[in-house]
Amino acid sequence: MDLSPDTILQRIPDLKIKIDSDNRLAITTADGVLECGPHGLAILDAFYEPQPVAGALGKLRARVVGAQDWIDLTSTIAQLYQAGVLYDVQQSRSVLNASDSSYDAAEIHVRMLDDRVRTSAFLKGIREVVRPSDVVVDIGTGTGVFAIAAAQAGARHVYAVEASGIANLARAAFEANGLADRITLIQGWSSQISLPERADVLISEMVGTDPMGDYVLEVMLDARKRLLKPDARMVPGRVKVFGLPVAIPRAELARHTFIDEAAQNWRSWYGIDFSPFVEAAERSEQFFSIKPQLAREWQTFGEPVLLDDIDLMAIKQLQLERTSTATATATGELNGLLVYFETEFGPLTRFSVHPAEVGDDSFRYNAVWILQEPLSLRAGDRFAVTFRYRVPGVASRVHVARL
């Protein structure tokens, strides 16, 4: 094996793997399909984070049942290294993923950084919250922009946690900004790592299109228990979830679900009856995502309804449910609820993704729930909106009913 015990290896970030019935792997690489023995999956797991060859072999030794099995194990490591599935961290230069949907691809981070309003608000909040001598943990550091900001704000040390392959580039960014001695990159999921010391401040940009998606509450609660001091602060520290009652335009609705007009068109074009799909859509809970800028001209039926107000430093429950009442201010058919959030980054800084408040360069999307039973409203009619989050990692739910 052209490797020394001290060589630090890591597996490449994204792999397509097929596992056969005999536990052998077929790994799809840029050069074709690589087949390897039954130790392959355990080896890939061992090198999920950078690991010296000797350290990985020490962990994998318990799998070995004889001399030939040991040869098979070490040969598989060499095979994966030679194929480029495992790479030498100290010799390789990090590259960005070619996929546009991966967190170590360029596009998503470029869009985040181009959103000047949101990024500037986040940086301002960090400067308001972080104090000299603070220890900070940044969960999901990405490019490292917020970890760098925390160090620049005076933090004594920052632990930047990142699971995707962009972690190596973030580490390089810390070095390029002269902060390698004050920012430590920890590769992995926050729920699976530990810190050398508990932190005074947690920074995390996890709130997305569905405010409770991506296990936001679960990650925050785990971090509070294991990674933070009892009196720690968070950026953001509070998230308010709102629902804007809207009339989704028919043309927009037709882009995201089955409607009568579209089914009639398809029948005239193709000679096929699609009415069962329309009927199923009317019985189904459905939502879609839209850039908030595109919803600015939609008809609304009142002020935004507060669906929940979540203090991330105080919340103890992983299940949320709240019902609020509202009064219609317009006449028409209420057929959707546009869900957006407002975050408090610091005592003086807030950021909202209300369609009227985001910048034109915002990378954010709003979730829009299609009501199963649209309401024909007149100005002055009252209705109730219920917001629920019950299953970890699964989208929150909304329900609208006439009072």
Disulfide bonds with the S-S distance in Angstrom:
none
